[in-house]
């Protein structure tokens, strides 16, 4: 479920820095892909085709959002997708702080 929220996270990020056009155009691209896949799969496969079309659309939306984000901010996709050792130590510190407060 986490990978399916990547377009939402990136669009929220772009909105927070005042660049609404990027979110708008990524949404338009994802919507066009979605509609074309629905028209392709639903008549031939039915409701299962709709589910397949939705899954493909979410996946492609993730890819478009990640590629655009990485190209814009010169970040490697690997550093976003795969956690590093420092990420685990940061999470551990946050958990320890939370437990100490309670």
Steps between C-alpha positions, in 0.01 A plus 500: 500500500790738565618515137151604389526824699813630325307731260309643796820566693678660206199714405471619861870584494467699177197683640693585818773670296237685295530304177145383431550459125718192541237322711232601253685365196600177670133450597392566143748247363395238756130564425552460125684172555225384735214577263673335205573187704141485628367519144744227398457253786145536631316407177716192450554374857227673702548608861829311521618713209412810701708373790792423270471844337500668842808307612689586183395865532621524860828335407556732203401799715768399749760474227409834339502677838828346611680565174388862489591557865842337461580692182387831648689470830793286378422214734564134421191279496693238697547742790124558517386139467761312702551595865854565614667428832448860615125466442478212746702684763274806461189288543652328804576838659145622438354187658728532801400865550132407480538223758691726740219758494237245604 
